[in-house]
Amino acid sequence: MPTNLIDIDETGFRTLESIRLLQRRGLTNVLLISDDYHIHRAVFLADKLHIPVVGFAAKHPAFSATVLRSRIREYLARLNAVLETWSAE
């Protein structure tokens, strides 16, 4: 893939804001790459905003305390994503 087609969101603190950025840029063909436990939420949010995306889960490191914290955080973030999109409808 040509590097000029790759955009890394290094300033993204919230997945919803990163997805909204795609919307503001008018992007219509997007491949999202993220951790296997994060990609589902990103695709969910894009779908809720009617942005066609394809999600690809990158391999994550072996299980550790950091991975456990990330998975717990992801569970709470998914709940928040559902509540945010539900209240916006």
C-alpha positions as a LaTeX table, in Angstrom:
\begin{tabular}{lrrr}
\hline
Residue & $x$ (\AA) & $y$ (\AA) & $z$ (\AA) \\
\hline
Met1 & 0.00 & 0.00 & 0.00 \\
Pro2 & 1.42 & 3.42 & $-0.89$ \\
Thr3 & 2.48 & 5.34 & 2.21 \\
Asn4 & 0.61 & 8.46 & 1.08 \\
Leu5 & $-2.62$ & 6.51 & 1.65 \\
Ile6 & $-1.76$ & 5.67 & 5.27 \\
Asp7 & $-2.90$ & 8.01 & 8.02 \\
Ile8 & $-1.95$ & 7.25 & 11.60 \\
Asp9 & $-4.11$ & 8.93 & 14.20 \\
Glu10 & $-1.43$ & 9.62 & 16.80 \\
Thr11 & $-3.44$ & 12.31 & 18.59 \\
Gly12 & $-6.62$ & 10.28 & 19.03 \\
Phe13 & $-7.69$ & 10.09 & 22.64 \\
Arg14 & $-11.25$ & 8.92 & 21.95 \\
Thr15 & $-12.27$ & 6.46 & 19.28 \\
Leu16 & $-15.50$ & 8.34 & 18.61 \\
Glu17 & $-13.55$ & 11.53 & 17.83 \\
Ser18 & $-11.19$ & 9.63 & 15.55 \\
Ile19 & $-14.16$ & 8.21 & 13.64 \\
Arg20 & $-15.76$ & 11.65 & 13.43 \\
Leu21 & $-12.51$ & 12.90 & 11.92 \\
Leu22 & $-12.95$ & 10.37 & 9.10 \\
Gln23 & $-16.43$ & 11.78 & 8.58 \\
Arg24 & $-15.20$ & 15.39 & 8.47 \\
Arg25 & $-12.55$ & 14.42 & 5.93 \\
Gly26 & $-15.23$ & 12.85 & 3.76 \\
Leu27 & $-13.42$ & 9.53 & 3.56 \\
Thr28 & $-15.52$ & 6.71 & 2.16 \\
Asn29 & $-13.11$ & 3.79 & 1.70 \\
Val30 & $-11.36$ & 3.20 & 4.98 \\
Leu31 & $-9.39$ & 0.28 & 6.36 \\
Leu32 & $-9.13$ & 0.54 & 10.15 \\
Ile33 & $-6.30$ & $-1.34$ & 11.82 \\
Ser34 & $-6.19$ & $-1.67$ & 15.58 \\
Asp35 & $-5.86$ & $-4.19$ & 18.42 \\
Asp36 & $-8.15$ & $-7.19$ & 18.23 \\
Tyr37 & $-10.04$ & $-6.00$ & 21.31 \\
His38 & $-10.42$ & $-2.40$ & 20.07 \\
Ile39 & $-11.30$ & $-2.85$ & 16.41 \\
His40 & $-14.86$ & $-4.02$ & 17.14 \\
Arg41 & $-15.71$ & $-0.74$ & 18.88 \\
Ala42 & $-14.14$ & 1.35 & 16.12 \\
Val43 & $-16.13$ & $-0.49$ & 13.44 \\
Phe44 & $-19.30$ & $-0.22$ & 15.56 \\
Leu45 & $-18.90$ & 3.55 & 15.88 \\
Ala46 & $-18.16$ & 3.99 & 12.17 \\
Asp47 & $-21.26$ & 1.97 & 11.33 \\
Lys48 & $-23.36$ & 4.16 & 13.65 \\
Leu49 & $-22.06$ & 7.25 & 11.83 \\
His50 & $-22.73$ & 5.60 & 8.43 \\
Ile51 & $-19.06$ & 5.52 & 7.45 \\
Pro52 & $-18.22$ & 2.39 & 5.46 \\
Val53 & $-15.09$ & 0.84 & 6.91 \\
Val54 & $-13.36$ & $-2.50$ & 7.00 \\
Gly55 & $-11.71$ & $-3.45$ & 10.27 \\
Phe56 & $-8.51$ & $-5.46$ & 10.58 \\
Ala57 & $-7.27$ & $-6.72$ & 13.92 \\
Ala58 & $-3.52$ & $-6.50$ & 14.39 \\
Lys59 & $-1.74$ & $-9.09$ & 16.47 \\
His60 & $-1.28$ & $-8.01$ & 20.06 \\
Pro61 & 1.47 & $-8.92$ & 22.52 \\
Ala62 & 1.29 & $-11.96$ & 24.75 \\
Phe63 & $-1.09$ & $-11.77$ & 27.69 \\
Ser64 & 0.20 & $-9.59$ & 30.52 \\
Ala65 & $-1.05$ & $-7.22$ & 33.20 \\
Thr66 & $-1.02$ & $-4.43$ & 30.61 \\
Val67 & $-3.18$ & $-6.47$ & 28.25 \\
Leu68 & $-5.57$ & $-7.25$ & 31.12 \\
Arg69 & $-5.90$ & $-3.52$ & 31.96 \\
Ser70 & $-6.47$ & $-2.76$ & 28.27 \\
Arg71 & $-9.19$ & $-5.38$ & 28.02 \\
Ile72 & $-10.97$ & $-4.06$ & 31.12 \\
Arg73 & $-10.72$ & $-0.52$ & 29.77 \\
Glu74 & $-12.06$ & $-1.71$ & 26.42 \\
Tyr75 & $-15.07$ & $-3.34$ & 28.06 \\
Leu76 & $-15.96$ & $-0.04$ & 29.74 \\
Ala77 & $-15.25$ & 1.93 & 26.55 \\
Arg78 & $-17.60$ & $-0.33$ & 24.57 \\
Leu79 & $-20.35$ & 0.28 & 27.08 \\
Asn80 & $-19.71$ & 4.01 & 26.79 \\
Ala81 & $-19.77$ & 3.84 & 22.97 \\
Val82 & $-23.15$ & 2.13 & 23.00 \\
Leu83 & $-24.56$ & 4.67 & 25.46 \\
Glu84 & $-23.17$ & 7.63 & 23.47 \\
Thr85 & $-24.54$ & 6.44 & 20.14 \\
Trp86 & $-27.82$ & 5.36 & 21.69 \\
Ser87 & $-28.42$ & 8.76 & 23.25 \\
Ala88 & $-27.49$ & 10.53 & 19.98 \\
Glu89 & $-30.22$ & 8.74 & 18.00 \\
\hline
\end{tabular}
